[in-house]
Amino acid sequence: MSKLHLVFGGRVSDPQGLDFVDLNALDVVGLFPDYKSAEKAWRSAAQRTVDDAEMKYVVVHLHKLLQPDAE
């Protein structure tokens, strides 16, 4: 199985949490086949919104959700 990674972000109610305010307004950056390319996309997206404390981008390890016992 490929080690898929999802990068997305949006406005959060608390900068220390992951409670996204509007799920319909999430910015889906994309799916990536490895962590290195996902991290590069995450850094790029996060850098664009560095002055907005309520915007947060994350990397989700989809392969760990799809097959949690594989590792």
Steps between C-alpha positions, in 0.01 A plus 500: 500500500619849420573727791238760413501839670227765491582868549218739583427803710248756607388738767497354853313622808810456718853518352614222736227260386359338190138617518449639150237774487355436152556157348360621167777759478794264558793548265593153375859536379521144370594136538867402499677165464763565767554711808777708345278638224208544743720697738619723217138576401405555866786746553405692188132526600576584863752768399235681293286545815775546759357835616151355563503311833157349433612323181650156543629241252558135586646183349284190548665158462217330310687170480492478879124553503432252220722222639580576865652155567733507198788672680 
